[in-house]
Amino acid sequence: MYKVSEFSALTGLSKETLRYYAEVELLEPVFIDPANKYRYYDDGSYLLALLLGKLRGFGLTIQEMKTVMNDQSFANLEELLLEKKKNIETQIEELRSKLEDIDEFIKSGRETDE
C-alpha cells in the first residue's frame, strides 16, 4: 500500500490531482485509515492512475474519463479516442491555415517595403 505522497511520486500525478480524482470518484483510495485519515493506494490503483494520466494527456475531460471507467469497454474508449483524434486533426488544419495567413501577411508587408 502507498501513501498519497508515495503514490504521487510513483504515478506522476500530483497530490492535488489525486485528491481531486478521489473527490469526483474517479480514483479513490483503497483504504482510509480511520485513526489518522491517511489515504492509501495499491497496485491496482497504480495501473488505473497510469491509464487516467494517459487519457488526460490525450485531452479527455474528467466526465469522459468517468464514462470510460464506468463503461470499461474498449469500444467506448476507442470511440472517444477516435473523436479526440478527429478534433486534433481539425485543430492542426486550423493552425496550418493560420500559419499560412501569417506568412502571407508578412510577405505582403515586405513587398510594400521594397
C-alpha positions in Angstrom: 0.0 0.0 0.0 1.2 3.5 -0.8 0.6 6.8 1.0 -0.6 9.7 -1.1 2.9 11.2 -1.3 4.5 7.9 -2.4 1.7 7.2 -4.9 2.1 10.7 -6.3 5.8 10.2 -6.8 5.2 6.7 -8.3 2.5 7.8 -10.8 3.5 11.4 -11.6 0.0 12.6 -10.6 0.2 15.5 -8.1 -1.3 15.1 -4.6 -3.8 17.7 -5.6 -4.8 15.7 -8.7 -5.2 12.6 -6.6 -7.4 14.4 -4.1 -9.5 15.8 -6.9 -9.8 12.4 -8.6 -11.0 11.0 -5.2 -13.4 13.8 -4.8 -15.0 13.2 -8.2 -14.9 9.5 -7.6 -12.5 8.8 -10.5 -9.7 7.2 -8.5 -10.5 6.6 -4.9 -8.1 5.3 -2.2 -8.5 1.6 -1.5 -8.2 2.3 2.2 -8.5 5.4 4.5 -7.1 4.9 8.0 -9.9 5.8 10.4 -7.4 6.9 13.0 -5.4 9.5 11.0 -7.4 9.8 7.8 -4.3 8.8 5.7 -5.3 7.6 2.3 -3.7 4.5 0.8 -3.5 3.2 -2.8 -2.5 -0.2 -4.1 -1.0 -1.7 -7.2 -4.4 -1.8 -8.9 -4.8 1.9 -8.2 -1.4 2.3 -9.8 -2.5 0.8 -13.1 -5.7 2.9 -13.1 -3.7 6.0 -12.3 -1.4 5.4 -15.3 -4.4 4.9 -17.5 -6.0 8.2 -16.2 -2.8 10.1 -16.8 -2.6 8.8 -20.4 -6.3 9.7 -21.0 -5.8 13.2 -19.6 -2.8 13.6 -21.8 -5.0 12.7 -24.8 -7.3 15.5 -23.8 -10.2 13.6 -22.3 -12.3 15.6 -19.8 -13.0 14.3 -16.3 -16.5 13.4 -17.4 -15.2 11.4 -20.4 -12.7 9.6 -18.2 -15.5 8.8 -15.8 -17.5 7.4 -18.7 -14.6 5.2 -19.7 -14.2 4.0 -16.1 -17.9 3.2 -15.7 -18.3 1.5 -19.1 -14.9 -0.3 -19.1 -15.4 -1.5 -22.7 -12.7 -0.9 -25.2 -15.3 0.0 -27.8 -16.3 3.1 -25.8 -12.7 4.1 -25.2 -11.9 3.6 -28.9 -14.9 5.8 -29.9 -13.8 8.6 -27.6 -10.2 8.4 -28.7 -11.2 8.5 -32.4 -13.3 11.5 -31.7 -10.4 13.2 -29.9 -8.1 12.3 -32.9 -10.6 13.9 -35.3 -10.7 17.0 -33.2 -6.9 17.2 -33.0 -6.7 16.8 -36.8 -9.2 19.7 -37.3 -7.1 21.9 -34.9 -3.9 21.1 -36.8 -5.6 22.1 -40.1 -6.8 25.3 -38.5 -3.3 26.1 -37.1 -1.8 25.4 -40.5 -4.2 27.8 -42.1 -3.3 30.4 -39.5 0.4 29.9 -40.3 -0.2 30.4 -44.0 -2.2 33.5 -43.2 0.7 34.9 -41.1 3.3 34.0 -43.8 1.1 35.8 -46.4 0.7 38.8 -44.2 4.4 39.1 -43.6 5.1 38.6 -47.3 2.7 41.4 -48.2 4.4 43.7 -45.7 7.8 43.0 -47.2 6.6 43.7 -50.7 5.3 47.2 -49.7 8.7 48.0 -48.1 10.6 47.3 -51.3 
